[in-house]
Amino acid sequence: MLPNTGRLAGCTVFITGASRGIGKAIALKAARDGANIVIAAKTTHVNPKLPGTIFTAAEEIEAAGGKALPCAVDVRDEQQISNAVEKAVERFGGIDILVNNASAISLTNTLETPTKRVDLMMNVNTRGTFLTSKACIPYLKKSKIAHILNLSPPLNLNPLWFKQHCAYTIAKYGMSMCVLGMAEEFKGEIAVNALWPKTAIHTAAMDMLGGSGIESQCRKVDIIADAAYSIFKKPKSFTGNFIIDENILREEGIKNFDIYAIKPGHPLIPDFFLDEHPDTITKKMESHDALPELKEEKSQPPPKPRSGAVAETFRIVKDSLSDDVVQATQAIYQFELSGEDGGTWFLDLKSKGGNVGYGEPSDQADVVMSMSTDDFVKMFSAVESERLLMLKST
């Protein structure tokens, strides 16, 4: 893992949602340098379902070598944000880094998302990020370090990422648009960037979304903390970037990412909003008014191979299909695989009972994924119904 350098000693880091999970991990990483941490989060009383409060986080931060200021903050409340910023400046003399980590999630489609959930996501994710940034910026402008880091994704306009959870995507992209705008607005004064994980991260929220056993397909929060720390070390000129955790850590010289895995060697769930090969996906998601050449290719699929790891994997996937999985997903996936047993394969989760096979699907694919056969086999080696349900979002 990325070693601490002491560069953040004496710096004040204001982190929303820092009582647990990713926010607390970033706080602890900075605390090991001797940083001052403002824990701006809602949880003041123990919740049996969600361990951790602003006070227990403060104890851990101080035990790690930092100074902690726990502040009860609901980022939907502008006055609570202002009060916490004032306390931070009074206690530590200023603010050097802001981490907008607080977030709300509901992976529901348009008709199944209640208005109160829409409001929650918009107010916590987009509005909360904007208001917290606005409150901290006057103090950040006085800092030599001056960073804002939003835990938000690259702005990927592939319709796939809007189809199943439109409200959540809009709210999360609002955080990313704050990066786009503020990086330009405060260029030369404050570095403003976004950080997003390549794979699912194991948190209490992931346990609730994914259910029992999901942790084996996730990475530890440490990978986000290390990536954030790497960003904080960069100059103010490093701004307006949408950074993927694994990419920046590779630049730091990290080669073994098994150290971040909950279960090393186990297939990992890709996180939302990332396309490995966006150009390929864009081409494959074109309308049915495709070029005649593409239509001709569709009518001449290669012969179906009868053996191999990929064929065996698809056999296992097919055995796991059910009408319930198809009804919950309603999407067709096309896999462009390179390597042994490669070629074009499909997973149809629209037609009754579902179907898999070699060649292109009979109907247009909703998404095309390009990868090596080894990566494909790893991804599906632990196939079960829960995993298939998650394909609608990955």
Summary of the structure (lengths in Angstrom):
residues: 394
radius of gyration: 22.5
end to end distance: 27.3
largest distance: 71.8
contacts: 1333
relative contact order: 0.10
helix: 44%
strand: 17%
